Amino acid sequence: MKRAHRIAVAASRFNAEVTDRLLASCLRTLAHGGVPARSVKVVRVPGGFELPWAVSRLASSRRYDAVVALGCVLRGSTPQNDHISRSVVDALQRAAVESGVPVVLGVITPNTWAQALARTRGALDRGKEAAEAALAMAALKRTL
């Protein structure tokens, strides 16, 4: 019998109303996908910019079959969100390639608060999508 996938989830605390919903949906989907709570490691970081460091450490530990990054970088009145978003995406991809462990991008970049909340439920539920991608990539990792 195969062991359950081991999944790590790094979630930002910034914009907590959104990121807490993304995390809850992600964890619920992992449980429905057969991953017991004891096989899931959750770490929280202050904001999106801190996600790559935590994800890199989790992935490089090689203890996990996949790592999920969850966050919300909301568009503001300055270009700061553009700099943070690009930096985070690039660093998360680098963590995946360098560690050999799949890293799933669950960092949303909405233009408005309403768009952010919409991406936490229903057909746009990005927490659920991130968990489904983690399960798919963890399964693929076993076959490659």
C-alpha positions, 0 to 999 in steps of 0.5 A: 500500500502506498503511503499518503502524500506529504504536503507542506503549505506555506501561507501568508498572514497578510490579507488574512481574511483572504489567506485564511480562506485559501488555507482552509480550502486547501487543507479541506481539499487535501483531506478529501484527496486522502492526505491525513492531517498528520501528513500536512505541515503548515507554516505561516509567514508575515507576507507574500514576500516571505513565502519564497524563503519558507517554501525554499526551506520546506522544499529543500528538506526533501520531506515533502512530495509537494509544497504549496505557497498561498498568499494574496498580493492585492493591487494598490495605488503604487507599483509595489505589488508588481515588484512583490508579485514578480519577485515571489513568482520567480523565487517560487519557481526557482525553489521548485527547480533547484530542489526538485520538489514541486512547488504550487503557486497559490498566490493570487494577485487580484485588482480589488478586494472583491476579486480577492474574496471571489477567489476563495470560493466556488468556481474560482476557489484558488485554495482548492485549485492549489491543493488539487495541483499539489496532489497531481504533482505529488503523484507525478513526482512518484512516477518520474 
